[in-house]
Amino acid sequence: MGLMLLAASSGGTAFAQGGPLVLERPSRVISLEPYAPNILRVTMSTDRAGATSAPGYGFVAKPAAEGWTHERDAEGYDVYRSARMVVRLAPGDLPKDKLPRPMPLDALNLELRSHYFGGGGGNGPNDGGRGPHNDALLVTTPEGKTLLHMRTWMMAPESPEVAANDAGAKGYRVSSMFDSPAGEHYYGLGQQQKGWMDLRDHEIRCWHDYVAIGGQDVCVPFMVSSLGYGLVWDNPSKTTVDLGINGRNLWSSEVGDRVSYFVIAGETSDEIYEGYRLLTGTTHMLPRATYGYIQSKAIYPTQEQVLDVAKEYRAKNLPLDVMVVDFLNMTKQGEMDLDPKRWPDPAAMNRELHAMGVGTLLSVWPHYAPGTQFYDMLQSKGWLIHTRDGKPDSGGFTDAIGPNIDTTNPEAANWFWEKIRDRYVKPYGFDYLWLDETEPDVDPAKDVFSVGSGTRFYNVYPLFHTASVYDGFRRDFGDSRRVMILARAAYLGAQRNGTVFWSSDIVSTWDMLKRSIPAGLNFTATGLPYWDTDIAGFFSPSVPADYHAPHKPLIDGSDVRGTIGNYEDYPELFVRWFEWGAFQPVMRAHGERNHNEVWAYGKQAEPILAKYLRLRYQLLPYTYSLAYKSYQTGAPYTRALFMDFPNDPKAADIPDEYMYGPALLVAPVTEQGATQRTVYLPAGCDWFNYWTNERLHGGQTITADAPIETLPLFVKAGSIIPLGSEVLSASLPQTVASVRVYPGANASFTLFQDDGKTYGYEKGAGSVTTLTWDDAAQQLKHEGAPGWSGPDSSVVTVTGK
């Protein structure tokens, strides 16, 4: 930047010589470090090293200060400016009349309180640096629109319990307080299964918690605001985020040596996701086959069962791409083998499946039981997650399961991948890997990782664990083979590891269906586009012997009592969940049931399930092209309504509707017995009923017909949807059979096609066809590679004509 060294003034010294702007103030240091014109890192600490050290785990970007300038204005504020952001930092010695303060108390009151509770108000020479520090920081656009206003920050002593578990490193409880203007809405922060869409007025427990109410919490500390910014909190310890409470947002982490966060400014939500992508990495495309349908249950225990299910899909002429070999496939946990009694020839099984166009997803747990062949070696090397005294920690598990491997250790991570490669992938031909237990499921609070204490690095394990396999795949197979990993927890940057995250082991209830929709929308709003559920839930609820559904079930399950028992409305629940699953980033059925295939829920259910399964495959050209755009931009294609309709206040907090790409509004039915539901159609455009082509005005709430075979589905006017030919596997060649145009506004769509298997697209391989609709001329044009064969008249359909 060529900035000059600034002389000491206003109680501090500023340094900026082509790098971060570093401000030294009494008992504290503040660093402002640009990463792009619209991205700034803010770091504050009582220690210079803490304030100026690199970001923590998850980040891949390098600082970039070009275009940023610094000045100190007449009031003593440090003003740091780019073409996209203006940052004003209050002087370190503001007079008392400029500082925030409570209503007055008399002197005796203050003296008594100080004696019993301690004094200190921050910024003083005797506060030990703990704060709160009134280093107010205001971030605006160049036009003056307020994005973010930090009021105070603080570094307080760790709690005694945290200090005991974090021995060897001096740490603090770190926090920062921000304004929360009325009408500001918040999204993201990983997975909370409480039924919330807008996170305002809620306390978010941002840490991995398998037994959280409603279903597992997963912490990814990245939040998007309706005011046009994203905030990435750079701390992997347990973090609590209170949003909108008393007009403030409080971020507080259990342990750290600094307050560190990134602010990303964006005129659109997608621009914010581009910033998150720059900071934490690319969302790679998955193998095309995994955008089809993944069939699973807990568990298919034998090779014979897996083959029989796949053969039945083909016999019924139903699409299928992946069969899952779930956990308990081994002789003992940690042997990293397949029980030969149940899996006599896995290589032959996979060859037979591949011949049918079906791949396999293999579950590999990170646990190693004592007495198994690798346990002593792993323990001796310190590669098992252990307590401070070196004892491997099995948590509440029996010895039959054992402790987790510590894949934060690079040598252990490489060993783990090589064993997977040499024992499963190369000899048997398994295609994809399910890395379960990636929280890790043993609470690491009192444990030690290779990177440090489990308390300090509580949330990072899934980033390292998924990277162990992704990095190994890329290293050993190069660009020839795309990675698909299924994992149960995430962290900043885990999207770059070819990973699909799922909602964990949720209960099969209507209430859970309702909660799962906003849980998934907030997860994808966190900047991790790939999320799915176990369709129709994992755990069965305890169904009373005298149970009856609240309403007459819409599916008669009397012919499948061996599957559903007395849960009489479960086939209806499965159908409704499956309809929604057809519009998830990845479609996967799973759960603890005798049978879990599309024919397992009765003669009335099967044709409906088949309808949505085929629709999933018909939409593959559309879905796959959306995935390519997510790779390019980092933005999700399962999109909460706030992303595409930021100017419609009614779209800010709708938990059960969303956009699937730019065209399709999905409104799942979540009430048992319902045959209609209300749907809000966002303002600013017209909408078409996908099933009837009826045109409707936006900005209104309608009552949509929703018989059991119908998922309410609407298309935004000014949309282009390419549909594919009928195929039984997404890995097979599929032509564009039709292109549907929904008029009412100009439209564009980028159609992407490639081999679906390699990373050639990273180097420009594949074909791109740009489709544009001129609404005034009522004409579709296309540029680039040919998207289909034959004349347009045989492919293109304009709705309403």
N, C-alpha and C positions, 0 to 999 in steps of 0.2 A: 504493500500500500504506500510505502514511502512516507509513513507518518513519522513525525519528529518525536523525540523523547520529550514528554511534557514535564515541566517543573512542578515541584510540590506546591499544592494549593488546596484549600478547602479541607485540610486535614488528611490528605492522601496523595499518593503519587501514582501517575498513570504511565504505563509502558505499552507501546504498540509500535513495533518495528516489523511490519509485514506479517505478524502473527496475531495472537489474541490481544485484545485490550485488557491489560492487567492493572487493576486498581488496588493499591495498598492503602489500607485504612487501619486505624488503631485496633489491634487484636484480631484483624481479619483481612482476607484478600478476596477480591472479586475478579473473575475472568469472564470476558465476553468474547466468544470465539466463533466466527462465521464458518459455515460449511457450504453456503450458497447465498445468493442475494435474498432468498426467503427463508433461510434456516440459520438460526443462531443457537449456540450452546451457552448456557449460563451456569457458571460454577462458582460456589462461594464456600469458604472454609476459614477456620481459625488458623490454618496452617498453609503456608504458600505452596508446599508440595501437593497438598490435597486439592488446592484450587487450580493448579496448573497441570496436573497429570492428565493422561489420556482418558477417554471414556471407558466404561467397563465393558463386560462381555455383551456380545450381540451386535456391536457396531462395526462396520467395514469401511465407512467413508473417511476421507481425509479432509482436514480443514481447508478452506478456500476463501481467502479474505479479499479477493479482487473486487473492486467496486465499493468497498466499505470505507467510510471516512469518520473521523472523530473530531469533535470540538467540545469546548466547555463554554456554556452560555453565560449570560450575565448574572444569572441566579446561582451559578455554581453547579448546575446539572451537567453531567457528562452525557453527550448526545452522540450516539453511534448510529450511522445511517447508511442504508443502501437504496437502490432503486425500488425496493419492495417493502422495506421495514424501517421504522424509526424507533430507536430505543433510547429512553431518557432515564438515567439513573440519578436518584436524588443524592445531594451532597452527603458526606458522612458526618457533618456537624451541623445539621439543620437546627435552628433555634427551637426552643420548646414549643413556641406557639405554632410551629409548622408540623409538629409531630402528632400522631394520633394519641389520644389520651382518654381515660374514662371521665365520668362526671366527678366533680370535686368531692373530696372527703376532708374532714377536719384533721388538724395536725395530730391530735391524740389518737384518733382512729388509725392513722397511718403508722404512728409509732408502735402501737400495740400489734398491729398486723406484721410489721417488720420484725418485731421481736420473736413472734411465734412462727411465722411462715417464711421469713427471709425477705430481704429487699431486693433491689436491683431492678432496673427497667430496661436493660439492654443498651448497648453502645457506650457504656460507661467504662472507665479504666479499671473498675473493681468487679466487673461482672464475669471475669475469667473467660470472656469470649463467647459465653454460651448464648447470649441474646435474651429476648428476641432482638434482632438487628433491624433497624428501620431503614434499610437500604432499598427504599421503594423503587421498583423498576416498571416502567410503563412501556408497552410495545404497541405501536400504532402503525397503520398504513401511512404512506407519504401524504395521503389526503386528509389524515387526521382521525380516521376511524379507529377507535380503541379495540385492540385485539385481546390483550392480556395485561393485567395490572397486579404485579406482586407487591404486597405491602411489607411483609416481614419474613425473615428466615431465622432458624434457630439450630444450634447444636447443643443438646443437653446431655448429661451423663447417661450412659446405658443403664437399663434396669439391672439390679443385681443378678437376676437369673441369666439375662443376656450376656452380661460381662463374664459370668462363670463359663458359659458355653463358648464364648468368643475369646477365650484366654490367649494371650500372646500378642494381641493386637489391640492398641488403644482405639476404642470406638465410641461413637456418640449416637444418640437418637437424633435423627436429622429431620427437619420439617420446614415447610414453607407455606405461607398463607397468601391466597389470591382473592381478589374481588370476584363475586359471582353476581353479575347484574341480573335483575329480573328479566325473564324471557330468554336467558341463555340456556341451551340444552347441551347435554353431554352424551357421548356414545363411545363404545369400545371397552378397553380395560380387560380384554380376555373374555372369559366365560363366567357368567353369574346366572344360575338357573332359578331365579326368584320370580320370573315373570315380568321383569322390568325391560322397557325399551329405552326411554329417556332415563339416564342415571341421576338426574338432578333430584335432590332431596333424599338421597340414599347414601349409606356408608358402604363402601366397597372394600371388602377384605381381599386385598390383592396378594393372595398366595395360594399355592396348590393345596386343595383340601378335598380329599376323596369323599369324606363323609359330610360335606356341607349340606345344609337344608336344601331340598329340591334336586340335588345332584352336584357333581363335583365342580368346585370352583377352580379356575385356571387363571393364573396371573400373567398378563402381558401388559406392562405398564405404559400403554400408549392410548391417549384419549383424544377424540375429535370434538371440537366445539362448534356450535351453530354460528358463532361469531366469525368463523373463518380462520381458525388456527388449529393445529394439533400440538399436543404436549407429550413428549416422551420423557418419562422419569427414569433417570439413569441410576437405579439402585436395585439390586437383586434380592435384598432381604425382605422379610414380611413388611408389607406396606399397606397402610390404611388411607383411603381417599374418601373424605367427606365432601360431598358436592352440593353446593347451594344452601347449606345449613347456616342460618343467620346471615345470609348474604355473603358468605365466604366459602372458598374451597380450601381445604386443608389437606396437604399431602404430607404423610409422616411415615418414615421408615425406621425399622427397629434398630438398625446398626449401619454406620457408615462413617467416613471421615470427611464428608463434604455434602453440600446440597448441589446436585447436578441435574440439569434437565435441558432438553432441546425444545425450541419453539419453531414450528413450521407454519408459515403463513401461506394461505391458499385462497384464490378467488373462487375456486370450486373445491368440493371435497376431493375430487380426483387429483387436483394439484397437491393437496396435502399428502395423499397416498404416494404420489411421485416422490415427495420429500422423504417419506418413511422408507420407500424403496432405496433411495440414494443412501440413506443412513445405515440401513440394516440388511440390504441385499435383495436380490431378484427372486420373484416367485417363478420357478421354472415350470415349464409345461410337463404334465404327467404323460405317461404312455396313453395313446388314444384309447386303448382298450378299457382303461380304468374310468373313462367317462361314460361307459355303458352301464352294466348292471353287475353288482357283486353279490353273490349268494353265500350266506353264512348262517350258521346257528351254533349255539354252544351246547355240545360240540358235535361235529361229524367225527366220530372216534376211529373210523377205519377207512382204509383205502377203498374198500368195496363201496361204502356208502357215498363217498365223494364221487366216484365214477357213476354210480347209479343215478344220483341226482342230476349230474350233467347230462347223462344219456336221456333222462326223462325230459329235460328242457328241449333237447334236440328232437325227441320223438313228438313232442307237442308243438314243434315249430315255434318255440319261444326264444327270444334273444337272451343271451347270457355271455358274459366275458370272463368272470373270475369266480372260482370256487375257493373257499377259505378253509385252510387246515389250522384250526384254532388250537389253543393251549392244551396241555396234558397229552401232547402227541409223543412224548419222550418216554424212555424207560424210567429215568429219574431226573428230577429238576437239576439242571446244570450239566448233564451228560452231553447235551447238544447233539442228540441223536433222535431217531424215530424208532419207536417200539416195533421190532420186526414181526411180532405176533399180529400186530394190527396194520402194519405198513410193510408188507413183504417185499415190495418192489416199487419204491417211490419213483424211480426213474421211468419205469414202464408206465406208471400211472400218469406222469406228466406228459410222456410222449403221446399217450392215448387222448388225454385232454387237449393237448396242442393240436392234434389232428382234427378235433372238433371245434377249434377256434376258441378254446377256453384256457386261460392261464390260472395260476395258483398264487394265493397270498398265504404265506406261512408265518405263524406266530412264533416268535423267539423271545422268551422272557430273559431278563437280565439277572436272574437269581441263580445262586450256586449252593446246593445243599452240602453240608459236611459229609465227607466220606465219598463224594463223587470224584471223578478222575482229575478234575482241574482245581479242586478246592484248595488243597495244601499249597500248590504253586501260587495261586492267586493271593492267598493269605500271606505267604512268605514275602511276596513282593509288595504287599500293602495295596493291592489292587481291589480290595473289597471295601465298601463303605464301612467305616468303623468308628467307634467311640474314641474319645481322647486318649484312653489307655491302650488303644490298638486292637480292641476286641471287635470283630465283625458284628454288625448290628442287624439282626434278623427282624427287629421290631416285634410285632405280635405274631409273626408267622412261626409255624413249627419248623423243626429242623429239616423236614421233608422239602421245604421251599428254600430256606436259607437267605443270606444277605444279597444285596445288589452289587454288581461290579461297578467300580468307580470309573466311568468313562470320561470324567473330567481329567483323568491322567492320560496323556496322549499315547503312552505305550500300551496301557490297558485298552484304550479305545481301538488302537490298531490291531491288537491281539483279538479282541471281540469280533471285529469285522472279518479278519482272516479265518477265524474258526467258522463263521457263518458262510463265508465264501467256499471254504474247502470241505465243509461237512453237509451243506445244503444246496448251495447255488450251483457249483460246478458238477458235483457227481449226480445230483438228482434233477436239476433243471427247474427249480422253483423260480418264479418270476418276480414276485414282490414280497416285501417283508412287513410284518406287523410287529412293531416294537411296543409291546404292552408294558405297563408298570413304569412309565417314564416320568413320574412326578419327582423323585422316586416315591413309590408307595410307602416305603418305610420313612417315617417322619425324620428328616435329617437335622432337626434343631440341635440335638446334642451330639451330632456326628461330625466327622472331619472328612472333607473332600480333599483331593489332591490340590485344588486351587485355594483351599482355605476352609474355614469353619462352615458347617452346614447352616448355622445361624446367619452368618454374613452372606452366604451364597445360596440361600434357601431355594430360590426359584430357577436356577440356571441349568439343572441337570438335563431337562428335556432338550435344550439347545445342544449340549455336548453329545447326548446319547444318539439323537437322530443324525448329528453330523458324523459320528463314527461310521455309520453305514453309508451315508450319502458320499462322504469324502472317499471312502474305500471303493465304492462303486465307480466313481468318476476316475479315480486313480488307476484302477485295474481294468476297467472296460472302456475307458476313454469316452468318446462321443457315441459309441455304437449302441448304447443301451440306456434308456431313460430309467430313472429311479422312481418308484412309488413306495413310500413308507406310510403306514398307518400308525398313529401315536395318540396317546391319551392326554398329554399335556404339552404346553408350548412355552416359549419365552421370546423376547425380542430377537428377531432375526431367524427364528426357526423356520420361517416360510422358505428360506433359501435352500433347505435340505430335502426338497422333493417330497414334502410331507403333507399328508392329509390328517387333520386332527378330528377326533370325534368326541361326542358329548359324554363319554364315559358310561358307566353302568347304571343307567336310569331305569326307573320303574315303569312298567307297562300300564299306564293309566291315562284317562282322558285329561286329567289335570297336568300330567307331565307333557303330553302332546302340546297343550296350550303354552306351557312354560318354555318348551324347547324352541319355539319359533323365535321369540326375542333373544333367547340365549345365543342361537346361531347367528342372528343378525348383528348383535353386538360383537360376537367373535370376528366375523368377517369385517365389521367396521373397524376392528383393531389393526387391519392391514394384513391379515392372513386369509387369503381368499378360499382356502380349501378346508371345509368343515362339513361333517355330516353327523347323522344320528344312527343308532341302531333302530332301523325302522320298526315301529311298534314297541320299542322299549326292550330292555335286557332282562331285568328281574320281574318275575310275576309277583303281583301283590298277593297277599293272603286273602283268598276269596272265601267269604263266609259260606257255610253249608246251605243257608237259606237265601243266598244272594239272588237278587233279580235286578236287572238293569232299570234305571230310572224311567226309561221309555222303551216301548217295544223295539227290539233291535231291528235295524234296517237290513241286516243280513241274517238269514236263518242258518245257525251253526249246528243244527241237530245232527247233521251227517258227519261232523268232525269232533264229536265229544272226546275222542281219544287224544285230540290236540288241545282243546280248549277247556276240558273239564266242565265245571259249572260257571265259567266266566262267559256267560251267554252273549254278551255284546262285544267280545274280543274280536271276532271276525270283522265287525263293523269298524272297530278301532284300527285294526290292521289295514283295512281298505283306506280309511281316511289318512292314516299316516303314510301309506304307500303312495297315495295320490300326491301328497306333499313331497315325498321322497323323490319323485320324478323330477322335481325342480330344486333339488339340492345340488351343490357343486359336484358331489360324488354320491351315487345312489347305492345303498348297501343295506340289506336286511340281515338282522342278527338277533339273537335272544335265546333265553333258556326255555326251549319248548321241544316237545317230541319231534315235531315237524315244523318247517318254517318256509316252505316253498309256496309259489303262487297258487298251487293246486291244493295246499294243505288246509285251507280255510273254508272249504265247502263249494258246492256247485254254483251257488249264487255269487260268491266272491271271485271265483277264478276268472270269468270273462272280464270283470272290471279291472282286476289286477293285470290281466294280459293287455287290456286296452292302454293302460298307462305305461306299461313296460314297452310296448311298441311305440308309444308317443315319445318316450325318452330317446329311443333310437332314431325316430324320425327327426327329432330336433338336434341330432348330433352335429350337423354342419354349423348350426347356430351356436350351440354350446362350445364347440371346439374353437370357433373363431373368437368367442368371448374369452376363453382361456388364453388365447394368443394375446389379446389385448391386455389381460391381467399381467402376462409376462412382460409386456412392453411398458406398462404404466405402474404396476403395483396395486391398482384399484381392484376391488372385488367385483365379481359379477352377480353375486347374491347381495342385493343392495337394499338396505333399509330406506324408507321413503325420503328421509331427510337429504340423502345424497343427490337425488335427481329433482327434488321439489323444495329447494331451500327457502323459496319465497312464499310457500303455502304454510301458514302456521298450523293448520290442521294436520299436516303431514309429519309434524315434529315428534309425535308420541303415539304412533299406531303400532302396537306390538304384534299384530297378526296379519299384516299385509306386507308385501315387499315386491321389488322389481327383480326379475330374473333377466339380467341384461337390460338393454335400453328399451326393449319392446314390451315385455310381458309382465303384467301385474298379477301376482299370485295371491289368492285369498283362501288359505286352507280352512276347512270346516273342523272345528275342535269341540263341538257340543254333541254328545250322544243323542241320537234320534233326530237331529236337525235335518231338515230338507230345504232350508234356505238360511241365508245369513246376510247381515248388513255389510256393505262394502263401500268404503269411501274412495271415490275417484278423484285424484288430485286435480287441482285447478290449473289452468293454463293450456289445456289441450282437450280434445275430444278423445273418446275411448270406444273400442269395438269389443263386444262380447265375442270371445274366441270361438265359441260353439255355434252361435246363431248369426254372427256378423251384425247384430244390432248396434247402431251408433248412438253413443250417449255423450252428454256434455260433462266436462270435468267440473270440480268444485261442488259436487253433490254426493250425498250418501244415498245409495239405492239398496233395495232388498233384492238380492240375487237368488234365483232358483238354484238349489243345490241338492237334487236327489242323489242317492248314494253313489251313482255312477258319474257324478259331475263335480269336479273341482272348479269353483268360480275362478275364471281366468279371463283377463282382459288385455287388449292390445292397444298401446298408445298410438293415436293417430299420428302419422308421419313416421312409420316404422317399416322396415324391410326384414323379413324372416325367411332365410333359406331352409328348406326341408330336404331330407335325404331319402334315397331309395331304401326299400326294405332290406335289412341285413340282419343276420343272427348274431353277428359279432362286430364290435366297433373296430376290431383289428383288421377286418376285411375291407377291400375297396368299397367305397360308397359314393355314388354319384349324387349330384344335386338334382333331385327329381322335380322340385317346384320352388319358385320364389314368390312369396306372398307379399304384396304391397298393401299397406293400410294407409290410404290417403288422408289429407287434412292438414298436412304441413310438409315442407321439404324434409327429406330423410337421406341418410347415408349409412352404409354398413360395409365393413371390411371382412370379406370372406377369406379365410386362411385354410390352406390344404397342404399337407406334406406327408411324409412316410409314417408319421405317428409313433415312431419307435426310437429314433436317434435324436441327438442334440444338434443335428445339422441346422436347425432353425436359428441357433445362436450365431451361425456364420452366414445367414441369409438364405439358406435352403428353404424350399417350399414355394408355393405360389400364392400370390396376393391378388385378389380381385376387388376393386373398389366399386361398390354399387351406389348410385345416387338417384334419388327420385325428385324430379322437378314437379312440384304440385300444381303450379300454374299451367304448365304445359301438359301435365298428366303423362309424363314420360320417364321411363327408367333407362338409365345409361350405365354402362360398366366399362371400366378401364383396367388395364393390367392383364394378368393371365386369364385365359378363358375359364369361366366358372362352371360351364356345362356344355354339353354338345347339343346340337340341334338349334332351331330358330327360337328366339325369345318367346314367340307367341305360343310355343308348345310348353313353356316352363313358367312364364310370368303370369300371375293372376293378380288383378287389382280388385280389392274388396269393394263391393258396391256396384261393380260394372257387370 
